[in-house]
Amino acid sequence: MKLEIKNIHKSFDGTEVLHGVSFYATEGSALGLLGRNGAGKTTTIRILMGVFHANDGEVLLDGKPFEPNTHKIGYMPEERGMYPKKKVLEQLIYFGQLRNVSKQEAKENALRLLDKLGIPEYANRKLETLSKGNQQKVQLVQTLINDPEIIILDEPFSGLDPVNSQMLKDLIEEEITRGKLVIFSSHQMGYVEEFCKDIVILNKGDVVLKGELRKIQKEYGDHKLILNANNMTTNDLSNLLESKLKECIRMVEVRKDFVIFEILAGYTKKEITQKVLGLDIDIDVFGDYKPTLTDIFVMKAGDE
């Protein structure tokens, strides 16, 4: 199964907010849909869900126009939409029936998922009496109540402690292993790195980067090294490198714990290593630069 967003344009009140957005997601893997607030993530998801209509472009499933109402979709929005004064199991069954699941199957699915997430004792409690983290887990149960083929998660880990986060991670990973198509939107880059094989970064309505995350990280880290020394600050180390090795490296960034520099064309990593080892410094850290997703996100979506 391949879900494709193809050249989507969307305007509100004459202002275009999506400028030809294109990407795709496939079953059995998770796609990270990333961007700053206002980048166009939610608008894109709502077009995919059929809540908004695009001004131009199309959404395809296996090459054919995608009709959301004819497929089992689980959507967990950032803004929660359950009923605080209703009992948990009662409303989970209700949401399941809205998605064409029988009352009995919805009940079985709800109880099974509540148990997996460690909160079976809350089935007959009003939602508002639960902690924020447990309400979040109930929201995920509601998302998965109809055993969806396509799962869209918007900030699923918001407000969760590490133990509850691990429970949600295990359940989401299980869904991916079962062959579900997952689109995962979050500002918590660590979770995206754990789950997502591919990423798309939106900035002001444009796709500024997309592809396989590991390949992107390798590309952004290529020919770059990190260095720190015990006997000087990173600012002093940066000045030393620029003084002694200016013909063969370019400083990229000075951080609190290390500096990042790039090997210039015509020089090898081995040659630079020999030059660094020849400096009068007490080396603490020295090696390849492996950019995090946060590093890459800031480069592509941060302010100029």
C-alpha positions as CSV (number, residue, x, y, z in Angstrom):
1,M,0.0,0.0,0.0
2,K,1.4,3.4,-1.0
3,L,-0.3,6.6,0.0
4,E,0.8,9.6,-2.1
5,I,0.3,13.3,-1.6
6,K,0.9,14.8,-5.1
7,N,1.5,18.5,-5.8
8,I,-1.0,19.7,-3.2
9,H,-1.9,23.4,-3.2
10,K,-4.2,25.0,-0.7
11,S,-5.3,28.6,-0.1
12,F,-7.3,30.3,2.6
13,D,-8.8,33.7,1.9
14,G,-6.6,34.2,-1.2
15,T,-3.4,33.3,0.7
16,E,-1.7,30.1,-0.5
17,V,-0.4,28.0,2.5
18,L,0.7,24.9,0.7
19,H,2.8,25.3,-2.4
20,G,2.8,22.0,-4.3
21,V,3.5,19.6,-1.4
22,S,4.4,16.1,-2.6
23,F,5.5,13.0,-0.7
24,Y,4.5,9.4,-0.1
25,A,4.2,6.8,2.7
26,T,4.2,3.0,2.4
27,E,2.8,0.2,4.5
28,G,5.0,-1.4,7.1
29,S,6.9,1.7,7.9
30,A,6.5,5.1,9.5
31,L,6.9,8.5,7.8
32,G,7.8,11.5,10.0
33,L,6.0,14.7,8.9
34,L,7.9,17.6,10.4
35,G,7.7,21.3,10.5
36,R,7.5,24.3,12.7
37,N,4.2,25.7,13.9
38,G,2.4,27.1,10.8
39,A,4.5,25.1,8.3
40,G,1.4,23.3,6.9
41,K,1.5,19.9,8.6
42,T,-2.1,20.0,10.0
43,T,-3.5,21.4,6.7
44,T,-1.8,18.6,4.8
45,I,-3.2,16.0,7.2
46,R,-6.7,17.5,7.0
47,I,-6.6,17.3,3.2
48,L,-5.5,13.7,3.3
49,M,-8.4,13.0,5.7
50,G,-10.9,14.7,3.4
51,V,-11.6,17.5,6.0
52,F,-10.3,20.1,3.6
53,H,-10.3,20.1,-0.2
54,A,-7.1,21.0,-2.0
55,N,-7.2,23.8,-4.6
56,D,-5.0,21.7,-6.8
57,G,-3.2,18.4,-6.6
58,E,-4.4,14.9,-5.5
59,V,-4.1,12.2,-2.9
60,L,-3.6,8.7,-4.3
61,L,-3.7,5.2,-2.8
62,D,-1.8,2.7,-5.0
63,G,-2.2,5.1,-7.9
64,K,-5.9,5.6,-7.6
65,P,-7.8,8.6,-6.0
66,F,-7.9,8.1,-2.2
67,E,-11.4,8.1,-0.7
68,P,-10.9,8.3,3.1
69,N,-14.4,7.1,3.9
70,T,-13.8,3.8,2.2
71,H,-10.7,2.9,4.2
72,K,-10.1,2.2,7.9
73,I,-8.1,5.2,9.2
74,G,-7.0,5.9,12.8
75,Y,-6.3,9.6,13.4
76,M,-5.0,11.0,16.7
77,P,-5.1,14.8,16.5
78,E,-3.0,17.1,18.6
79,E,-6.2,18.7,19.9
80,R,-8.0,15.9,21.7
81,G,-11.6,15.2,20.9
82,M,-13.1,12.8,23.4
83,Y,-15.8,13.4,26.0
84,P,-14.4,14.2,29.5
85,K,-17.6,13.5,31.4
86,K,-18.3,10.1,29.7
87,K,-16.9,6.7,30.9
88,V,-13.9,5.5,29.0
89,L,-15.2,2.1,27.8
90,E,-18.6,3.6,26.9
91,Q,-17.2,6.2,24.6
92,L,-14.6,3.9,23.1
93,I,-17.4,1.5,22.0
94,Y,-19.3,4.5,20.6
95,F,-16.3,5.6,18.5
96,G,-15.8,2.1,17.3
97,Q,-19.4,1.9,16.1
98,L,-19.0,5.2,14.3
99,R,-16.2,3.5,12.4
100,N,-18.4,0.5,11.4
101,V,-17.1,-1.8,14.1
102,S,-19.7,-4.0,15.9
103,K,-20.5,-3.2,19.5
104,Q,-19.0,-6.5,20.7
105,E,-15.8,-6.1,18.6
106,A,-15.3,-2.5,19.7
107,K,-15.6,-3.6,23.3
108,E,-13.1,-6.5,22.9
109,N,-10.7,-4.2,21.0
110,A,-11.0,-1.5,23.7
111,L,-10.4,-3.8,26.6
112,R,-7.5,-5.5,24.9
113,L,-5.8,-2.1,24.1
114,L,-6.5,-0.7,27.6
115,D,-4.8,-3.8,29.0
116,K,-1.8,-3.4,26.7
117,L,-1.4,0.2,27.9
118,G,-1.7,-0.8,31.5
119,I,-5.0,1.0,32.3
120,P,-7.7,-1.7,32.3
121,E,-9.0,-0.5,35.7
122,Y,-10.0,2.8,34.2
123,A,-12.5,1.3,31.7
124,N,-15.5,2.4,33.8
125,R,-14.1,5.7,35.0
126,K,-15.0,9.1,33.6
127,L,-12.2,10.3,31.3
128,E,-11.8,13.6,33.2
129,T,-10.8,11.7,36.4
130,L,-7.7,10.3,34.6
131,S,-4.3,11.9,34.6
132,K,-3.2,13.7,31.4
133,G,-0.9,10.8,30.5
134,N,-3.7,8.2,30.9
135,Q,-6.1,10.3,28.9
136,Q,-3.5,10.3,26.2
137,K,-3.3,6.5,26.3
138,V,-7.1,6.4,26.0
139,Q,-6.9,8.7,23.0
140,L,-4.5,6.2,21.3
141,V,-6.9,3.3,22.1
142,Q,-9.7,5.4,20.4
143,T,-7.4,5.9,17.4
144,L,-6.8,2.1,17.0
145,I,-10.2,0.9,18.0
146,N,-11.1,-0.1,14.4
147,D,-7.8,-1.8,13.6
148,P,-7.0,0.8,11.0
149,E,-4.9,0.3,7.9
150,I,-3.6,3.9,8.0
151,I,-2.6,5.5,11.3
152,I,-2.0,9.2,11.6
153,L,-0.5,10.4,14.9
154,D,-0.1,14.1,15.7
155,E,2.1,14.7,18.8
156,P,1.1,11.3,20.4
157,F,3.7,11.6,23.2
158,S,2.7,15.0,24.5
159,G,2.7,15.2,28.3
160,L,3.8,11.6,28.8
161,D,6.3,10.4,31.4
162,P,9.1,8.0,30.2
163,V,7.2,4.8,31.4
164,N,4.0,5.8,29.6
165,S,5.9,6.9,26.6
166,Q,7.5,3.4,26.4
167,M,4.1,1.7,26.5
168,L,2.9,3.9,23.6
169,K,6.1,3.3,21.7
170,D,5.8,-0.5,22.0
171,L,2.2,-0.4,20.8
172,I,3.0,1.9,17.8
173,E,6.0,-0.3,16.9
174,E,3.7,-3.3,17.0
175,E,1.3,-1.7,14.6
176,I,4.2,-0.9,12.2
177,T,5.4,-4.5,12.4
178,R,1.9,-5.6,11.5
179,G,2.2,-3.8,8.2
180,K,0.3,-0.6,9.0
181,L,1.0,2.6,7.2
182,V,1.9,5.2,9.8
183,I,2.3,9.0,9.5
184,F,3.9,10.4,12.6
185,S,4.0,14.2,13.3
186,S,5.9,15.5,16.3
187,H,8.2,18.2,17.6
188,Q,10.0,15.5,19.7
189,M,12.7,14.5,17.3
190,G,14.0,11.7,19.4
191,Y,10.8,9.7,18.9
192,V,10.8,10.4,15.1
193,E,14.3,9.1,14.9
194,E,13.2,5.9,16.7
195,F,10.1,5.2,14.6
196,C,10.5,6.7,11.2
197,K,12.4,5.3,8.2
198,D,11.5,8.3,6.0
199,I,10.9,12.0,6.8
200,V,9.4,15.0,5.2
201,I,10.2,18.5,6.5
202,L,7.8,21.4,5.6
203,N,8.7,25.0,6.0
204,K,6.1,27.7,5.2
205,G,4.1,25.4,3.0
206,D,7.0,24.0,1.0
207,V,8.7,20.6,1.2
208,V,12.3,21.6,2.0
209,L,13.7,18.0,2.6
210,K,12.4,14.5,2.2
211,G,13.8,11.0,2.0
212,E,15.2,8.1,4.0
213,L,16.4,9.5,7.4
214,R,19.6,7.4,7.6
215,K,20.7,8.5,4.2
216,I,20.0,12.1,5.0
217,Q,21.9,11.9,8.2
218,K,24.9,10.3,6.4
219,E,24.8,13.0,3.7
220,Y,24.7,15.9,6.2
221,G,27.5,14.4,8.2
222,D,29.7,13.5,5.3
223,H,33.2,15.0,5.4
224,K,32.6,16.5,8.8
225,L,34.3,15.8,12.1
226,I,33.8,16.8,15.8
227,L,36.5,17.7,18.2
228,N,36.8,18.7,21.9
229,A,39.8,19.2,24.1
230,N,40.1,19.0,27.9
231,N,42.6,21.9,28.2
232,M,40.6,24.7,26.3
233,T,37.1,26.0,25.6
234,T,35.4,25.2,22.4
235,N,35.8,28.9,21.3
236,D,39.5,28.7,21.9
237,L,39.7,25.4,20.1
238,S,37.8,26.9,17.1
239,N,40.3,29.8,16.9
240,L,43.2,27.4,17.1
241,L,41.9,25.2,14.3
242,E,41.1,28.2,12.1
243,S,44.7,29.4,12.7
244,K,46.6,26.2,12.2
245,L,44.4,24.2,9.7
246,K,42.6,27.0,7.7
247,E,43.9,25.6,4.4
248,C,42.3,22.2,4.8
249,I,39.2,22.6,7.0
250,R,36.1,24.9,7.3
251,M,34.6,25.6,10.7
252,V,30.9,24.6,10.7
253,E,29.7,25.3,14.3
254,V,31.0,25.9,17.8
255,R,29.0,24.1,20.4
256,K,29.3,23.9,24.2
257,D,30.7,20.4,24.2
258,F,32.6,20.2,20.8
259,V,33.3,22.0,17.5
260,I,32.2,20.8,14.1
261,F,34.4,21.3,11.1
262,E,34.4,20.1,7.5
263,I,37.2,18.6,5.5
264,L,37.9,20.7,2.4
265,A,38.2,19.2,-1.1
266,G,41.7,17.8,-1.8
267,Y,42.3,16.5,1.8
268,T,41.5,13.1,3.3
269,K,40.2,12.2,6.8
270,K,43.5,10.5,7.5
271,E,45.5,13.6,6.7
272,I,43.3,15.8,8.9
273,T,43.5,13.3,11.7
274,Q,47.3,13.4,11.6
275,K,47.2,17.2,11.6
276,V,44.8,17.3,14.6
277,L,47.0,14.8,16.5
278,G,49.9,17.1,15.9
279,L,48.3,20.0,17.7
280,D,49.2,20.7,21.4
281,I,45.8,19.8,22.8
282,D,44.5,17.3,25.2
283,I,41.9,15.6,23.0
284,D,38.7,14.5,24.7
285,V,36.4,13.8,21.8
286,F,37.4,13.3,18.1
287,G,35.4,11.5,15.4
288,D,32.8,11.6,12.7
289,Y,30.0,14.1,13.0
290,K,26.7,12.2,13.1
291,P,23.9,14.9,12.9
292,T,20.8,14.3,14.9
293,L,17.4,14.9,13.3
294,T,17.2,18.0,15.5
295,D,20.4,19.3,13.8
296,I,19.0,18.7,10.4
297,F,15.6,20.2,11.2
298,V,17.2,23.4,12.5
299,M,19.3,23.6,9.3
300,K,16.3,23.2,7.0
301,A,13.5,24.9,9.0
302,G,15.2,27.3,11.3
303,D,15.5,31.0,10.8
304,E,18.1,32.3,8.4
